Amino acid sequence: MKLGTLNLSNNLLLAPLLNITTAPYRRFCRSFQNIGLVYVPMIYTQRVIKDQRKIEYDLALVEKEKPISIQLIGNEPEAFKSALDHLESYKHDIININAGCASLRSLRAKQGGYLIKDLELLQKIIDSVTKYSSRPVSLKTRLGYANIVNISKFSSIINNSNLDFITVHARKVKDRFDQKTLDLETLKKIKESVKIPVVGNGDINSPIDAKNLIDYAKVDAIMIGRASMGNPQIFSQIEDYLSKGILKPQINDILLMKKYLKIFEKIINDFVRDVTLKSSIDDYKFKELKRNSIWQTKYLPNSTIYRTKLSKTKSLQELRTILNQIFSGDLIKN
Ligand SMILES: Cc1cc2nc3c(=O)[nH]c(=O)nc-3n(C[C@H](O)[C@H](O)[C@H](O)COP(=O)(O)O)c2cc1C
């Protein structure tokens, strides 16, 4: 399918999640199914300009993950321009502007979600990035800051820009992640008023949520973030439901957890072979595997016991010991 100028295998996108959707994680999710587009989570424009080593690490081997987007966060049009120059040699397919991040750090620095409050600045940044980027450009934002954005002003900026598409997380910045605040009605209005494709995002936890969002807001594509943590196959489950009406229940058990972690570890091993890490391989593996082990306990009976034990581990060796106890059933016997 086409999303803006990009040719994608489907209309399902893996959201950028800082410190979560790392290269091994993105590869892990993709190992089960097609995912139209994945993102390197936000990179500060200032960091790109000042600390090349850090970005080399964030962007290691992106050429092996195509199609892939790099996301930039910042608040100075000039800094975006310089950052683009620094990124030129990487083989990413598209640049994304972060205008939705709700973290206090970003808001205090007047970037991320702040941009949906300051539409003049947003426009300047879009103009700068679309002018100087050699790749297509997209924007990721929310419905507004403390209040819903002025839709006619917002859509006029979008419709007069050279953006390829926009992604809209269907809540306001100040709502952060409050479940009660998801607002598909406003997402639908934004979709109706912009002329470029819209990707809908927010709380898609199942194939049914995905279909509801598409049917209701008539968006062109959807983006899934947190629901992939613990259910990396959610994209194929959604695709099966959307294209064939097949709804497979999500069954998490110890055997599946074991299988997922084995696949994940193999992917980490392949990745670290070709990359210079900031820490030792064991430390790197430990961090990646620990996070993922905890998510894989989602929906399991005794999940709390497993999570508590796993979260207290301090080394790869300790993690392996606890995992072996979980897999053998010894942890709940003791
Ligand atoms: C831990 C975490 C990290 C995130 N990091 C980013 C980020 O780097 N860039 C971004 O645009 N959004 C980021 N987001 C927002 C997600 O991309 C997404 O918009 C949000 O989680 C809603 O989608 P979901 O309900 O499918 O998770 C982050 C969200 C979480 C929970």
The ligand as a Gaussian input file, in Angstrom:
#p B3LYP/6-31G(d) Opt

LIG

0 1
 C        7.505000       4.407000      27.097000
 C        7.012000       5.211000      25.934000
 C        7.936000       5.828000      25.098000
 C        7.492000       6.601000      24.016000
 N        8.412000       7.176000      23.181000
 C        7.983000       7.901000      22.112000
 C        8.905000       8.486000      21.192000
 O       10.132000       8.330000      21.288000
 N        8.388000       9.205000      20.172000
 C        7.032000       9.376000      19.992000
 O        6.603000      10.021000      19.041000
 N        6.147000       8.809000      20.828000
 C        6.576000       8.079000      21.863000
 N        5.668000       7.477000      22.675000
 C        4.231000       7.523000      22.307000
 C        3.881000       6.318000      21.415000
 O        4.579000       6.361000      20.202000
 C        2.372000       6.239000      21.121000
 O        1.985000       7.413000      20.467000
 C        1.556000       6.063000      22.380000
 O        2.127000       5.083000      23.227000
 C        0.112000       5.663000      22.048000
 O        0.082000       4.450000      21.320000
 P       -0.233000       3.023000      22.021000
 O       -1.491000       3.212000      22.821000
 O       -0.416000       2.068000      20.873000
 O        0.939000       2.704000      22.884000
 C        6.095000       6.741000      23.768000
 C        5.179000       6.108000      24.620000
 C        5.624000       5.354000      25.686000
 C        4.605000       4.662000      26.574000

